[in-house]
């Protein structure tokens, strides 16, 4: 295995955030590897694992940060960005006016895996209570809760 460029990995993860918030879905499609997997936390219809095809179909329906959920432009405030090996973690807050009124101000923690400057895995963790409280139509669905773990290093204790 060759050396990993941590700055390139960070840039790929930050680019994912930029293209999702601006709704640049062609750039998003190009950024995701063909074998990419995306996990969204929660117990909503959109939660769980998706492959690239399923995720892009969803994004084309909702439009990213320029989608119908918003009454204007949304943006991310980015906190810490940390990289190790092929993994990048980013903390963000989103701010955007909702079409139904009010403000969407959610907090996120993102986990990315990258390969050759492209995204191979994304895990999106957010305040699901805030999402359900401020976005109309978001409701929990009854189904088995999927694990977000793609790797188990150990069990404690």
matplotlib code that plots the C-alpha trace (Angstrom):
import matplotlib.pyplot as plt

x = [0.0, 1.4, 1.5, -1.7, -1.8, -3.7, -4.2, -5.8, -8.1, -9.2, -9.8, -11.9, -14.0, -14.4, -15.3, -18.1, -19.6, -19.2, -20.9, -23.7, -24.5, -24.3, -26.3, -23.5, -24.7, -22.6, -19.4, -20.7, -21.2, -17.7, -16.2, -17.8, -16.0, -18.1, -18.0, -18.9, -21.2, -23.1, -24.6, -27.2, -27.9, -31.5, -34.6, -36.1, -36.9, -33.6, -31.5, -29.2, -26.7, -27.0, -24.7, -23.6, -26.6, -29.2, -27.5, -27.3, -30.9, -31.9, -29.7, -31.2, -34.7, -33.9, -31.4, -28.8, -28.4, -30.3, -33.3, -36.9, -36.5, -34.8, -36.2, -32.7, -29.1, -27.8, -24.2, -21.9, -19.8, -16.8, -15.1, -12.3, -11.0, -9.0, -7.3, -5.5, -4.7, -7.6, -10.1, -11.3, -13.6, -15.3, -17.6, -20.1, -23.2, -25.6, -27.6, -30.4, -33.9, -36.6, -39.3, -41.8, -40.6, -37.9, -34.2, -32.5, -29.5, -28.3, -25.0, -23.2, -20.2, -19.0, -16.7, -15.1, -12.9, -11.0, -9.0, -7.0, -8.8, -12.2, -14.8, -15.3, -17.4, -19.4, -21.1, -23.4, -24.3, -26.7, -29.1, -32.1, -34.4, -33.8, -34.4, -37.7, -38.8, -38.2, -38.6, -42.2, -42.8, -39.8, -41.1, -39.5, -40.1, -40.4, -37.6, -34.5, -31.8, -28.8, -25.3, -23.1, -20.0, -18.1, -15.3, -15.2, -11.8, -12.7, -15.5, -15.3, -15.3]
y = [0.0, 3.4, 6.5, 8.4, 12.1, 13.4, 16.8, 15.3, 13.2, 16.3, 18.2, 15.3, 15.3, 19.1, 19.0, 16.5, 19.1, 21.9, 20.0, 18.8, 22.2, 23.9, 21.2, 20.5, 17.0, 16.3, 17.1, 15.0, 12.0, 12.4, 12.6, 9.4, 6.1, 3.6, 1.3, 4.2, 3.5, 6.2, 5.8, 8.3, 8.0, 7.8, 5.8, 7.7, 6.5, 8.0, 6.4, 3.5, 2.4, 3.3, 2.5, 5.3, 4.7, 4.9, 7.9, 9.9, 9.1, 10.4, 13.6, 14.3, 14.1, 16.4, 18.7, 19.0, 22.4, 24.0, 21.7, 22.4, 22.0, 25.4, 28.9, 30.3, 29.3, 27.0, 26.8, 24.7, 26.1, 23.7, 23.0, 20.5, 18.5, 15.4, 12.9, 9.6, 6.9, 6.8, 8.4, 11.9, 13.3, 16.7, 18.5, 20.9, 22.9, 23.7, 26.9, 27.5, 29.1, 26.4, 26.7, 25.7, 28.6, 28.6, 27.8, 24.5, 24.6, 21.1, 19.7, 17.0, 14.7, 13.2, 10.2, 9.7, 7.1, 8.1, 6.4, 8.3, 11.6, 10.1, 9.2, 5.5, 5.8, 8.4, 8.3, 11.2, 11.6, 14.4, 15.6, 13.6, 15.1, 18.6, 17.2, 15.7, 18.7, 21.4, 19.7, 18.8, 15.2, 13.7, 10.7, 7.6, 4.3, 0.9, -1.4, -3.1, -0.5, -0.9, -0.8, 2.1, 0.1, -1.1, -2.4, -3.7, -3.4, -4.7, -5.1, -3.4, -5.1]
z = [0.0, -1.0, 1.2, 1.6, 1.0, 4.1, 2.6, -0.6, 1.6, 3.6, 0.4, -1.0, 2.1, 2.1, -1.5, -0.7, 1.7, -0.9, -3.7, -1.6, 0.0, -3.4, -5.2, -7.7, -8.3, -11.4, -9.3, -6.5, -8.8, -10.1, -6.6, -5.4, -6.4, -8.2, -5.1, -2.6, 0.3, 2.2, 5.7, 7.1, 10.8, 12.2, 11.8, 8.8, 5.3, 4.1, 7.0, 6.6, 3.9, 0.2, -2.7, -5.1, -7.5, -4.7, -3.0, -6.3, -7.1, -3.7, -4.1, -7.5, -5.9, -3.0, -4.7, -1.9, -0.2, -3.1, -2.8, -2.1, 1.6, 1.7, 1.1, 0.2, 0.3, 3.1, 4.3, 6.4, 9.2, 9.4, 12.7, 13.2, 10.3, 11.3, 9.0, 9.7, 7.1, 4.6, 7.1, 7.5, 10.2, 10.0, 12.4, 10.8, 11.5, 8.7, 8.6, 6.1, 5.9, 5.6, 2.9, 5.6, 7.8, 10.5, 10.3, 9.8, 12.1, 12.5, 13.9, 12.1, 12.4, 9.2, 8.7, 5.3, 3.7, 0.6, -2.2, -4.8, -4.1, -4.3, -1.7, -1.0, 2.2, 4.0, 7.4, 8.3, 11.9, 12.9, 15.5, 14.3, 16.8, 15.4, 11.9, 12.8, 14.8, 12.1, 8.7, 7.8, 6.7, 8.4, 10.4, 11.9, 10.1, 11.7, 10.5, 11.9, 12.9, 10.6, 12.0, 10.9, 11.5, 8.4, 10.6, 14.2, 15.8, 19.2, 21.7, 25.1, 27.7]

ax = plt.figure().add_subplot(projection="3d")
ax.plot(x, y, z, "-o")
ax.set_aspect("equal")
plt.show()
